[in-house]
Every structure is written in structure tokens, then in C-alpha cells.
Amino acid sequence: MALVLSARDERAPPRATLDRLSGLLKADLERVNALIVERMQSPVELIPQLAGHIVAAGGKRLRPMLTLGAARMCGYRGARHVALAAAVEFIHTATLLHDDVVDASDLRRGLATANAVWGNKPSVLVGDFLFSRAFQLMVEDGSLKVLDILSRTAAILAEGEVLQLVTSNDTDTTEADYLRVIDAKTAELFAAAARIGAVLGERPEAEEKALETYGRNLGIAFQLVDDMLDYSAREIELGKAIGDDFRDGKITLPVVLALRSADERERQFWRRTLEQSEQREGDLERAIVTLRRHGTLQATLERARHYAGEARRALALFRDGPERQALDEVIDFCLERGY
């Protein structure tokens, strides 16, 4: 069966990038990266080796860039944003290490995961080390408000992971259940990262809430597109094997929507492959064809557009300028991965 894995023309260049934001933040990002390297050091040699592996795997530093960009947009001109952006990235990196263990993932961004190289136990423990580094940076900052925001975020991230475990392999999962998972697991850190910028700038509560709303809706849109791409993009674009969610039995929105209109034969297919984890050769291709037939990949993208619009409306509260324009472009970047 021939299968087209990407809806986007291979020759078409991406229409939105993070170049504007990363250009504005170049000096700050260099300081954040230097601080990350400094703070992941330890006399226990395995810790910097393993931590360095996942840090070197790349990523666009999107979450710390939200902190840096929001702080600049809110008029902050001090130095605290660098350490707090590093704390945000440490929290994110720690969750990646833990996620890969829980999901038994072997690949992230095209490279072997830390657990595939060193095993599960070191990955979990180094993830804990990075969480502790994040909290050290928060304590050094001295703001109880920032500590409250990020500590609550860390707890909610863990709750999101547990919620995902509960809904995995459960074809009775509803759209509301799914949204609860991604709100906690992904959007919460986006929201906190952006909100901190307003806290640093000592902006009014309305602006704090606006940046939190921007980050939360951006995070939901980002995750919706990511879940859609797992059934529609090429491995080289994602840095992970296509169908990871399917193989792991994760009930993401494309599947939730397909189950709404599934006939009994299709329901039996989803139960066998996702609930009972009985997957055969050709099942992934059949799943993708089924999702396309029901239009659920496009429907997932449409929902991502809705949340992207909410993020853009929240950002409109702020005065126009280079930082706001760059943060607005992040919305387009997150969406256009799905085209």
C-alpha cells in the first residue's frame, strides 16, 4: 500500500521560523546556554555525560525563549531572566528524560535517547538532578512568586504524565480527557515560561494573565500539531519514528475523533491495536488511512488553529514592537509544522 506521509510539498520552504525571536535574543540565549552547561556539571561523571547528551540533542529552546522574549516585551532590562530561562529549560529537559523512560523511547530528534544509551535508572536519576538544579536557580532568584509559579508547574507536569498513563490504551478516552492531559503535560510549562516575563517586568496582573493565556494556548496548539504529525510527517522532520504514539497505545486527538464516527469493524481495530497492544505489520498504515478517511488529522489541525487564534488575541494586549511581533511569529511557526 503506497502511503504519503506528509501533506506538505517537500519543495516548499517553511513559511515561519523562530529566526526573528532567536535573533532578538541571541546574546541572552548564549548566556542561558552557558549557564545550562555550567549548572549541569557534577563530580559524578555520569551526570554531565548523560545530561550533556540530551542537551546536545538540540531543540530550539522554545520555552526559555518565551521567558526571555516576554521579559523584554514587558520592559525588563535586568539579568534575572537568564537564570529563570535556564530553570525553565532544566524542568523541560528533566521531563523529557522521564518521558522517554515511561514511553520506552529509543529516539529523540533523530538521536538515541539517554535511556537507550545508559538505561532507565540513570535517566530517571539525572532527570531528578536537573529538577533540583532548576529549583536551586529559582531559590537563588529569591522571588517567592516565581518559585510558586514554577513549583506548581512542576507538580502539574507530573500530574499530566500520570493522566496520560491512565488514558493510554483506553479507547473510551474523550476529547475533554485528552485536553486535560496536554494542558497539564505540555501547555502548563509554556504558560509559566511566558508569565514569568510579566512578573520580571513587574507588569499588572492583567498582563500576567494575558501572557499565561498566550503561553497556554500556544502550548495546546503545539501539542495538537505534534500529535497530528505523528501520523502524517516524515521521520526526518520530526526526529522520531512515525507512529510512536500508535505503537505506545497513546490515545491522541486524531484517534479520539476517529472513534466518534467509527463503525464496529474500526472499533475492533482500535481496541486490538491500542487497548490490547496487538499490532501487526501494516496496522500503522491502516490507522493512517482510517484517520485520513474520517478527516481527523485535518480536524486536529483546525482545533490547533483555534487555540493559536486565542494565543494571538491574548498577545494583542501588548504594545506592538519587535518582541511582540517575534512572539506572534512563534504562533505561526507552531502551526505551520502541520502543513
C-alpha positions in Angstrom: 0.0 0.0 0.0 1.5 3.3 -1.1 1.3 5.9 1.7 2.1 9.6 1.5 3.4 10.6 5.0 3.5 14.3 4.6 0.8 16.7 3.3 3.3 19.5 2.7 5.1 19.8 -0.6 8.7 18.7 0.0 10.0 21.6 -2.1 8.1 24.2 -0.2 10.3 26.0 2.4 8.8 26.6 5.9 6.8 29.8 6.0 7.5 30.7 9.6 10.6 30.3 11.7 11.9 31.3 15.1 14.6 33.4 13.5 13.2 36.7 14.4 12.9 35.8 18.1 16.2 34.0 18.3 17.9 36.9 16.6 16.5 39.4 19.1 17.5 37.1 22.0 20.9 36.0 20.6 23.0 37.4 23.5 20.6 36.2 26.2 20.4 32.8 24.7 24.1 32.4 24.7 24.1 33.3 28.4 21.3 30.8 29.0 23.2 28.1 27.2 26.4 28.8 29.1 24.6 28.7 32.4 22.9 25.4 31.5 26.4 23.9 30.7 27.8 25.3 34.0 24.9 24.0 36.2 24.7 20.5 34.8 28.3 19.8 35.9 28.9 17.4 38.8 31.8 15.4 40.2 29.7 12.3 39.4 30.9 11.9 35.8 27.8 10.1 34.5 25.6 13.1 35.3 27.2 15.7 32.9 27.7 12.9 30.3 24.0 11.9 30.3 22.7 15.5 30.8 25.0 16.7 28.1 23.7 14.1 25.7 20.1 15.3 25.8 21.1 19.0 25.9 23.3 18.4 22.8 20.4 16.7 21.1 19.2 20.2 20.4 15.8 21.5 20.4 15.0 25.1 19.7 15.0 26.3 23.4 11.4 27.4 22.7 10.3 27.5 26.3 13.2 29.6 27.6 12.8 31.9 24.6 9.3 32.6 25.7 10.6 33.7 29.1 13.3 35.9 27.5 11.1 37.4 24.9 8.2 38.1 27.2 10.6 39.7 29.7 11.9 42.0 27.0 8.4 42.8 25.8 7.4 43.8 29.3 10.3 46.2 29.6 12.6 44.1 31.9 16.2 45.1 31.5 17.9 43.2 34.4 19.7 39.8 34.4 17.3 37.6 36.3 15.6 36.4 33.1 18.7 34.4 32.1 18.7 32.1 35.2 15.0 31.7 35.1 15.0 30.8 31.5 17.7 28.2 32.3 15.4 26.9 35.1 12.6 26.5 32.6 14.8 24.6 30.3 16.0 22.3 33.1 12.5 21.5 34.0 11.7 20.7 30.4 14.8 18.6 29.9 14.1 16.6 33.1 10.6 15.8 31.9 12.0 14.6 28.6 14.3 12.2 30.4 11.5 10.9 32.4 9.1 10.7 29.5 11.5 8.7 27.4 11.8 6.1 30.2 8.0 5.9 30.7 7.4 5.6 26.9 10.4 3.3 26.4 11.5 5.6 23.6 14.7 4.9 21.7 14.9 8.0 19.6 14.5 11.7 20.2 15.2 14.4 17.5 16.9 11.7 15.4 19.4 10.7 18.2 19.3 7.8 20.6 17.6 8.7 23.8 19.6 8.7 27.1 17.7 5.7 28.3 18.6 3.8 25.2 22.3 4.6 25.7 22.6 4.4 29.6 19.5 2.6 30.7 16.4 3.7 32.6 17.7 4.1 36.1 20.5 6.6 35.3 18.0 8.6 33.1 15.4 8.9 35.9 18.1 9.9 38.4 19.7 12.5 36.2 16.2 13.9 35.4 15.8 14.3 39.2 19.2 16.1 39.3 18.1 18.5 36.6 14.9 19.2 38.5 17.0 20.0 41.6 19.2 22.4 39.5 16.0 24.2 38.4 14.9 24.7 42.0 18.3 25.9 43.0 18.1 28.6 40.3 14.6 29.6 41.5 15.8 29.9 45.1 18.8 31.9 44.1 16.4 34.3 42.2 14.7 35.0 45.5 11.2 35.6 44.2 8.5 33.7 46.1 6.1 34.4 43.3 8.4 32.9 40.7 9.0 29.9 42.9 5.3 29.5 43.4 4.6 29.6 39.6 7.4 27.2 38.6 7.0 24.8 41.6 3.2 24.4 40.8 4.1 23.9 37.2 6.5 21.1 38.1 3.7 19.4 40.0 1.2 19.8 37.2 3.6 18.4 34.7 3.9 15.2 36.8 0.1 15.1 37.1 -0.1 15.3 33.3 2.2 12.4 32.9 0.1 10.3 35.3 -3.1 11.3 33.5 -1.5 10.2 30.2 -0.7 6.8 31.7 -4.3 6.5 32.8 -5.7 7.3 29.4 -3.2 5.3 27.4 -4.7 2.2 25.8 -8.2 3.4 26.7 -10.4 3.9 23.7 -13.1 5.4 25.9 -11.0 8.5 26.3 -12.9 11.6 25.5 -11.7 14.9 23.9 -12.0 16.5 27.3 -9.8 13.8 28.8 -7.2 14.3 26.1 -7.2 18.1 26.5 -6.7 17.7 30.3 -3.6 15.7 29.6 -2.0 18.1 27.1 -3.0 21.1 29.2 -1.1 19.7 32.1 1.7 17.8 30.3 2.6 20.5 27.7 0.7 23.7 27.9 1.4 24.4 31.6 5.1 24.9 31.1 4.5 27.2 28.1 2.1 29.2 30.2 4.5 29.5 33.1 7.5 30.4 30.9 5.6 33.3 29.3 4.0 34.5 32.5 7.4 34.9 34.3 8.3 37.6 31.8 5.5 39.8 33.1 6.5 39.0 36.7 10.0 40.1 36.0 8.8 43.3 34.3 6.5 44.0 37.3 3.6 44.3 34.9 -0.1 44.5 36.1 -2.0 41.3 36.8 -3.9 41.6 33.5 -0.7 41.4 31.5 0.5 38.4 33.6 -2.8 36.6 32.8 -2.5 37.6 29.1 0.9 36.1 28.8 -0.2 33.0 30.7 -3.1 32.7 28.3 -0.8 33.2 25.3 1.6 30.5 26.5 -1.2 28.0 27.4 -2.9 28.3 24.1 0.4 28.2 22.2 1.3 25.0 24.1 -2.0 23.3 23.3 -1.7 24.3 19.6 1.9 23.0 19.6 0.9 19.6 21.1 -2.1 19.2 18.8 0.1 19.7 15.8 2.7 17.3 17.2 0.1 14.6 17.7 -1.2 15.1 14.2 2.3 14.9 12.8 2.9 11.5 14.4 0.5 10.1 11.8 1.4 12.4 8.9 5.0 13.6 8.7 8.3 12.1 7.7 10.7 10.8 10.3 13.4 13.3 9.3 11.0 16.2 10.0 10.1 15.0 13.5 13.3 13.5 14.7 11.3 10.5 15.8 9.8 7.4 14.2 6.4 7.9 12.6 3.7 6.2 14.6 5.4 6.3 18.0 2.1 7.3 19.6 0.3 4.4 17.9 2.9 1.9 18.9 2.8 3.2 22.5 -1.0 2.9 22.6 -1.5 6.7 23.2 -5.0 7.9 22.6 -4.4 11.3 21.0 -7.0 13.6 19.4 -6.8 12.2 15.9 -7.8 8.8 17.3 -10.4 10.2 19.7 -12.1 11.9 16.8 -11.9 8.8 14.6 -13.5 6.7 17.3 -16.5 9.0 17.4 -17.6 8.0 13.9 -16.1 4.5 13.8 -18.1 1.6 12.8 -17.8 -1.7 14.7 -15.1 -3.1 12.5 -13.0 0.1 13.0 -13.6 0.0 16.8 -12.4 -3.6 16.9 -9.2 -2.5 15.1 -8.5 0.4 17.6 -9.2 -1.9 20.5 -6.9 -4.6 19.2 -4.0 -2.2 18.3 -4.3 0.3 21.2 -6.0 -1.3 24.1 -4.7 -4.9 23.7 -1.4 -3.8 22.0 -1.7 -6.5 19.4 -0.2 -4.8 16.4 0.6 -6.5 13.1 2.5 -5.5 10.0 0.5 -2.9 8.1 -1.5 -1.7 11.1 0.1 1.7 11.2 -0.6 2.2 7.5 -4.2 1.1 8.1 -4.5 3.5 11.1 -3.3 6.5 9.0 -5.7 5.6 6.1 -8.6 5.4 8.6 -7.7 8.8 10.2 -7.5 10.4 6.8 -10.8 8.9 5.7 -12.5 10.3 8.7 -10.7 13.7 8.3 -9.4 13.7 11.8 -5.9 14.9 11.0 -7.3 18.0 9.4 -9.8 18.4 12.2 -7.0 18.2 14.7 -5.2 21.0 12.8 -8.4 23.1 12.8 -8.5 22.8 16.5 -4.8 23.9 16.7 -5.7 26.9 14.6 -8.4 27.8 17.2 -6.0 27.7 20.1 -3.4 29.6 18.0 -6.0 32.3 17.5 -6.7 32.5 21.3 -2.9 32.9 21.8 -2.8 35.7 19.3 -5.7 37.5 20.9 -4.0 37.4 24.3 -0.8 38.8 22.8 -2.8 41.8 21.3 -3.0 43.3 24.8 0.7 44.4 24.4 2.1 47.3 22.6 3.3 46.5 19.1 7.1 46.2 18.7 9.8 43.8 17.7 9.3 41.4 20.7 5.6 41.2 20.2 6.0 40.6 16.5 8.5 37.8 17.2 6.3 36.2 19.8 3.4 36.4 17.4 5.6 34.6 14.8 6.1 31.7 17.2 2.4 31.0 16.8 2.7 30.7 13.1 5.8 28.5 13.5 4.0 26.1 15.7 1.1 25.8 13.3 3.0 25.6 10.1 4.8 22.4 11.1 1.4 20.8 10.3 1.2 21.9 6.7 
